[in-house]
Amino acid sequence: MSVTVVVGGQWGDEGKGKVVDILSEKSDIVVRYQGGANAGHTIQISGKKYVLHLIPSGILWDNVICVIGNGVVIDPVALLDEIKFLENNGISVKGRLFISQNAHLIMPYHKLIDSLNETGALKIGTTGKGIGPAYIDKYARKGIRIIDLLNRESLEQKIRRNLDEKNTLLKNIYHHTEMNVETIVNQYLEFDRQIDEYIKDVPTYLNKAIAEGKSVLLEGAQGSLLDVDFGTYPYVTSSSPTSGGACTGTGIPPNRISNVVAIVKAYTTRVGEGPFPTELLDETGELLRKTGFEFGATTGRPRRCGWFDAFLVRYSCMINGTNSVALTKLDVLDVLDEIKVCTGYKYNGKLLNAYPTDCDILANVEPVYETLPGWKSDTSKCLSYNDLPQNARDYIRFISEAAGMTTGMISVGPNREQTFYPG
């Protein structure tokens, strides 16, 4: 029995799709445990690129069963489009994908309100996919779950109740056209018809599989510093991308988790608003963006880029209970003469001894840097750790010690084969 959780160790976009894809080869079941279609997990095989938003990254291995857990909020349109995309590319989905009956649905009013909220001065940089409003309704006990689709009368009552509130908001606050109940009910009943064969009692299924000795991989979305409890609040996502969210998002108890792997980029990026102490607003930041193709897989937005933040990663490893780290995009640094690493923060002239999650403090800290020499050679063709230039190996050792992390997998490019382990 093996249950591994894969988390993003920074602000997301660390390369979880690729790492989960590689780890899936030796897994029986891969499960997404939180988030929604705001995630964009990119997998590249022999030059062909697949971008997944809801379906777990293990779907590209024929022997793997994939599961969408109850912690995920599901946009029916995005899910059906993704299933169609995979089938059109020769990837079988039927019989290999299961969806929790307790997963909450993103409704049309969620997406509309999310987009309207992002037009004001208080925007936080969401994708506008309706994720936050769907989670709001979930915790306000007004959400619509997949299991609710089984009863048309009850479903219509729940949607009508919600729309009474949403339409008042749309009309009086946003001055927007009201939405129609019957149209939404019919759309979601049709969705139920198309996904009925995928629905599963996921906690029972997963715990039985674990008891039978199956290998289970739990895939998070976004990054640990976007966690609603432990991230840079309020510039966070609406769920728990940390390892703790893997249990509540699947029904697997904590004592079944055997391993936690954090994915960490060899530098730091962030999408959307919020403090970013090591951000580079100069030509080096632009060079990292262009060299690393740092544009969102879901929105296409350019990512903010900066130096590796070991202080941040140390905090991330602590709250996740990380056993090892997969280091990605090392090759992006090939072009630099020298590379800076943040080892701590100063605030009001004093060195902080713990990572601050107060955004007012974080926005005004002074990063403490160490400067290391670059290696100025192509690492993307390296086949092993020993093939790396000495300065690249020194860099990996330095950031590992500074962040208190054990570096396992190392990635030097987007393809599966551009991956190896140290030693």
Residue pairs with C-beta under 8 A, 6 or more apart in sequence:
1 210
1 211
1 213
1 214
1 215
1 256
1 258
2 215
2 216
2 258
2 259
3 210
3 215
3 216
3 218
3 252
3 256
3 257
3 258
3 259
4 23
4 27
4 215
4 216
4 217
4 218
4 257
4 258
4 259
4 260
4 261
5 218
5 220
5 243
5 246
5 257
5 259
5 260
5 261
5 320
6 16
6 19
6 20
6 23
6 217
6 218
6 219
6 220
6 261
6 262
6 263
7 220
7 223
7 224
7 241
7 242
7 243
7 246
7 260
7 261
7 262
7 263
7 320
7 322
8 14
8 16
8 220
8 221
8 222
8 223
8 224
8 226
8 241
8 262
8 263
9 223
9 224
9 262
9 263
9 264
9 313
9 316
9 317
9 320
9 322
9 325
10 223
10 224
10 225
10 264
10 265
10 268
10 269
10 270
10 309
10 312
10 313
10 316
11 222
11 223
11 225
11 226
11 268
11 269
11 270
11 271
11 274
11 276
12 221
12 222
12 223
12 226
12 241
12 270
12 271
13 223
13 265
13 269
13 271
13 294
13 296
13 297
13 303
14 223
14 263
14 264
14 265
14 328
15 42
15 263
15 265
15 326
15 328
15 329
15 411
16 41
16 57
16 219
16 220
16 221
16 263
17 40
17 41
17 42
17 43
17 51
17 52
17 57
18 42
18 43
18 44
18 57
18 328
18 411
18 414
18 416
18 419
19 261
19 263
19 326
19 328
19 409
19 411
20 30
20 41
20 56
20 57
20 58
20 217
20 219
21 43
21 45
21 57
21 58
21 60
21 61
21 416
22 409
22 416
22 419
23 217
23 261
24 30
24 56
24 57
24 58
24 60
24 61
24 64
24 217
25 61
26 215
27 58
27 64
27 215
27 216
27 217
28 63
28 64
28 65
28 209
28 214
28 215
28 216
29 58
29 64
29 65
29 66
29 67
29 206
29 209
29 214
29 215
29 216
29 217
30 56
30 57
30 58
30 59
30 64
30 65
30 66
30 67
30 216
30 217
30 218
30 219
31 56
31 66
31 67
31 68
31 69
31 202
31 206
31 216
31 217
31 218
31 219
31 250
32 54
32 55
32 56
32 66
32 67
32 68
32 69
32 72
32 219
32 220
32 221
33 69
33 71
33 72
33 218
33 219
33 220
33 245
33 246
33 249
33 250
34 69
34 71
34 72
34 220
34 221
34 239
34 240
34 241
34 245
34 246
34 249
35 71
35 72
35 73
35 131
35 220
35 221
35 222
35 237
35 239
35 241
36 53
36 54
36 72
36 73
36 74
36 75
36 78
36 106
36 129
36 130
36 131
36 134
36 221
37 53
37 54
37 75
37 78
37 79
37 106
37 127
37 129
37 131
37 298
38 53
38 126
38 127
38 129
38 131
38 221
38 222
38 237
38 298
39 53
39 54
39 221
39 222
39 298
40 51
40 52
40 53
40 296
40 297
40 298
40 299
41 51
41 52
41 53
41 57
41 219
41 221
41 297
42 49
42 50
42 51
42 52
42 297
42 414
43 49
43 50
43 51
43 52
43 57
43 60
44 50
44 414
44 415
44 416
45 60
45 415
45 416
46 415
47 415
49 414
50 60
50 86
50 89
51 297
52 59
52 82
53 78
53 82
53 298
54 68
54 72
54 74
54 75
54 78
54 79
54 82
55 66
55 68
55 79
55 82
55 83
55 86
55 93
55 97
56 66
56 67
56 68
56 219
57 219
58 64
58 66
58 217
58 219
59 66
59 86
59 91
59 93
59 96
59 97
60 91
62 92
64 96
65 96
65 97
65 98
66 96
66 97
66 98
67 97
67 98
67 99
67 100
67 200
67 202
67 205
67 206
67 250
68 74
68 97
68 98
68 99
68 100
68 103
69 100
69 103
69 202
69 249
69 250
69 251
70 100
70 102
70 103
70 104
70 202
70 203
70 249
70 250
70 251
71 103
71 239
71 240
71 245
71 248
71 249
71 250
72 100
72 103
72 249
73 103
73 104
73 105
73 106
73 130
73 131
73 134
73 135
73 138
73 239
74 99
74 103
74 104
74 105
74 106
74 146
75 105
75 106
75 111
75 129
75 130
76 105
76 106
76 187
76 188
76 191
76 195
78 129
79 99
79 195
80 191
80 194
80 195
83 93
83 97
86 93
87 93
94 197
97 198
98 198
98 199
98 200
98 202
98 205
99 146
99 195
99 198
99 199
99 200
99 202
100 146
100 199
100 200
100 201
100 202
100 203
101 145
101 146
101 147
101 199
101 200
101 201
101 202
102 145
102 146
102 147
102 202
103 145
103 146
104 134
104 135
104 137
104 138
104 143
104 144
104 145
104 146
105 134
105 143
105 144
105 145
105 146
105 148
105 188
106 129
106 130
106 131
106 134
107 130
107 134
107 144
107 159
107 162
107 184
107 188
108 179
108 184
108 187
109 133
109 162
109 163
109 166
109 170
109 179
109 184
110 130
110 131
110 133
110 134
110 137
111 128
111 129
111 130
111 133
112 130
112 170
112 176
112 179
113 130
113 133
113 166
113 169
113 170
113 174
114 126
114 128
114 129
114 130
114 131
114 132
114 133
115 128
116 174
116 176
117 123
117 126
117 132
118 124
118 125
118 126
118 128
123 273
124 234
124 235
124 272
124 273
124 274
125 235
125 271
125 272
125 273
125 274
126 132
126 272
127 296
127 298
127 299
129 298
131 237
131 238
131 239
132 237
132 238
134 143
134 238
135 238
135 239
136 238
137 143
137 144
137 162
142 158
142 161
142 162
142 165
144 155
144 158
144 159
144 162
144 188
146 192
146 195
146 199
148 154
148 155
148 158
149 155
149 188
149 189
149 191
149 192
150 192
152 185
152 189
155 185
155 188
155 189
156 181
156 185
159 181
159 184
159 185
159 188
160 181
163 178
163 179
163 181
163 184
166 179
167 178
167 179
170 176
170 177
170 178
170 179
171 178
202 250
202 251
203 250
203 251
203 252
204 251
206 216
206 250
206 251
206 252
207 251
207 252
207 253
207 256
209 216
210 216
210 252
210 256
216 252
218 246
218 250
218 252
218 257
220 241
220 242
220 243
220 245
220 246
221 241
222 237
222 239
222 241
223 241
223 316
224 230
224 231
224 241
224 242
224 262
224 316
224 319
224 320
225 231
225 232
225 236
225 312
225 316
226 232
226 235
226 236
226 237
226 241
227 236
227 237
227 239
227 240
227 241
227 242
227 245
227 319
228 236
228 237
228 238
228 239
228 240
229 240
229 242
230 242
230 319
230 357
231 237
231 357
232 274
232 275
232 357
232 359
232 362
233 357
233 359
234 359
235 272
235 273
235 274
235 275
235 359
236 274
239 245
239 249
240 248
240 249
242 319
242 320
243 257
243 260
243 320
243 321
243 322
246 252
246 257
247 253
247 254
247 257
259 323
259 324
260 320
260 321
260 322
260 323
261 322
261 323
261 324
261 325
261 326
261 408
261 409
262 313
262 316
262 317
262 320
262 322
262 324
262 325
262 326
262 405
263 325
263 326
263 328
264 313
264 316
264 325
264 326
264 327
264 328
264 403
264 405
265 308
265 327
265 328
265 329
266 308
266 327
266 328
266 329
266 330
266 332
266 333
266 395
266 399
267 288
267 292
267 305
267 306
267 307
267 308
267 329
267 332
267 333
268 276
268 278
268 279
268 305
268 306
268 307
268 308
268 309
268 312
269 292
269 294
269 303
269 304
269 305
269 306
270 276
270 279
270 303
270 304
270 306
271 296
271 299
271 301
271 303
271 304
272 301
274 359
275 359
275 362
275 363
276 304
276 306
277 306
277 309
277 312
277 342
277 345
277 362
277 365
277 367
278 306
278 307
278 308
278 309
278 340
278 342
278 367
279 285
279 304
279 305
279 306
280 288
280 305
280 306
280 307
284 336
285 304
285 305
285 306
286 305
287 335
287 336
288 294
288 305
288 306
288 332
289 295
289 302
289 303
289 305
291 332
291 335
292 305
292 329
292 332
294 302
294 303
294 305
295 301
295 302
295 303
296 302
296 303
307 339
307 340
307 341
307 342
307 367
307 369
308 339
308 340
308 341
308 342
308 399
309 342
309 367
310 341
310 342
310 343
310 399
310 402
310 403
311 342
311 343
311 344
311 345
311 355
311 403
312 342
312 355
313 325
313 399
313 403
313 405
314 355
314 402
314 403
314 404
314 405
315 354
315 355
316 322
317 325
317 403
317 404
317 405
322 405
323 406
324 405
324 406
324 407
324 408
324 409
325 400
325 403
325 405
325 406
325 407
325 408
326 408
326 409
326 410
326 411
327 396
327 399
327 407
327 409
327 410
327 411
328 411
329 411
330 379
330 388
330 392
330 395
330 396
330 410
330 411
330 412
331 378
331 379
331 380
331 412
331 413
331 418
333 339
333 374
333 375
333 392
333 395
334 374
334 375
334 376
334 377
334 378
334 379
334 380
335 374
335 376
336 374
336 376
337 373
337 374
337 376
338 371
338 372
338 373
338 374
339 371
339 372
339 373
339 374
339 395
340 369
340 370
340 371
340 372
341 369
341 370
341 371
341 372
341 395
341 398
341 399
341 402
342 367
342 368
342 369
343 368
343 369
343 370
343 402
344 351
344 352
344 367
344 368
345 351
345 352
345 355
345 356
345 365
345 366
345 367
345 368
346 352
346 365
346 366
346 368
347 356
347 361
347 364
347 365
347 366
351 368
352 365
356 362
356 365
370 398
370 402
372 391
372 394
372 395
372 398
373 391
374 391
375 388
375 389
375 390
375 391
375 392
375 395
377 389
379 388
379 389
379 392
379 412
380 412
380 413
380 418
381 412
382 388
382 412
382 420
383 420
384 420
385 393
385 410
385 420
385 421
385 422
385 423
388 396
396 407
396 410
396 422
399 405
400 406
400 407
407 422
408 421
408 422
409 419
409 420
409 421
410 419
410 420
410 421
410 422
411 418
411 419
412 418
412 419
412 420
